[in-house]
């Protein structure tokens, strides 16, 4: 099989789409893992000083800490949803184009065995 037979504009396009969607799927999987870990093991955060500043009551400090926790939880949930959606879009695109690449490959003709060797 000669190399120029396989390198057409169409095959290069299909391989390029496969590469791009595979990279996108890998980054989405990493982000999905990171966001999922963030949901179950949240960042302890840094919620200000040990001594509340003047004019800031303990109740207000507690409210701000709770708002920070809720914000972090929201960001992690949005990260899970966003990366899962990206993965659900990129994976079928990759599979579709990779199957097209495989279906367009020329059929392999079995090579005759060399004299004195056993066929596989």
N, C-alpha and C positions, 0 to 999 in steps of 0.2 A: 504494500500500500504506500503510494508516494505521498509525501507531505503536501504538495500543492493540491491534490485532490480533496484533502480535508480542510484546507484553509481557504474558505470562501467568505465573502462578506456575511452571509447568513450564519455560517458556523461561528465566525468570530463574534457576531452579535449575540448568539445563543450562549456562548461561553462567557462573554462579558456580563450578560444579565445573570447568569448563574453565579459568577464571582461576586457581583454587587449584592445580590439577594442573600448569598451565604454570609457575607461579611455583616450585612444588616441584621440577619438572624442571630449571628454570634453576639453582636453587641446588645441586641434586645434580650437575649438569654442571660447575659451577664447583668444587665440592669434589672431584669426580673428577679434574679437571685438576690441582688443587693437590696432591692426594695422589700422583698419578702423577709429577708433577715432583719431589716429595719422595723418591720411590723412586729416581729416577735422578740426582738432584742433592741429596744429603742435607745437612742443616744441619751445619756443622763443629762446632757445639756449644761449650760452655764447660765444660771438665772440671777445674776447680779452679785451684789456684795454680801458678805456675812452680816454686816450691820446695815439695815435699810437706811437709805438716805433720808434727810430731813423732809418731813411732809408726806412720806410714803408709809402708810400703815402696814401692819403685818398682813391684814386681810387683802389689801391691794397688791402686795407682793405675791401672795398666794394666788390671787386671780391672774396675775401676769404669768406666773409659772404654769398655771393650768392652760392658759391661752397658747403658750409656747408649745406645750405637749400636744395640744389639739392640732396646732399648725403642723407640727412634725408628723403626726399621724396622718393628716390629710395629704401631705406631700408624699408620704410613703404609699398610701393607697393610690394616689394619682400615678405614681411611678409604676406600680404593679399593673394598673389598668393600661397605661400607655405602652409599656414594654410588652405586655401580653398581646395587645392589639397589633403592635408592630410585628411580633413573632407570628401571629395568626395570618397576617397578610403576606409576609415575606416567605414563609415556609411553602405554601402552595405555589407561589410564583416560581420559587426555586425548583420544586419538584416537577412542575409542568415543563419548564425550559430544559431541565436536565433529561427528562424523558424524551423530549424532542431531539436533543443532541444524540442520545443513545439510539433512537429509532432511525436516525439519518446516517449513522455510521455504516460503511459498507460491510457486508457479511464477510467474516473471516473464512478463508479457504484453508482447510487443514493441510499442513505441510507434510509431505511424505517423509517417513522415517528414514534415517541414514542406514545403509546396509550394515548389518551386524548389531543393530540396537533393537531393543524391544519397544513396541509402541506403548504409549501411555494410556 
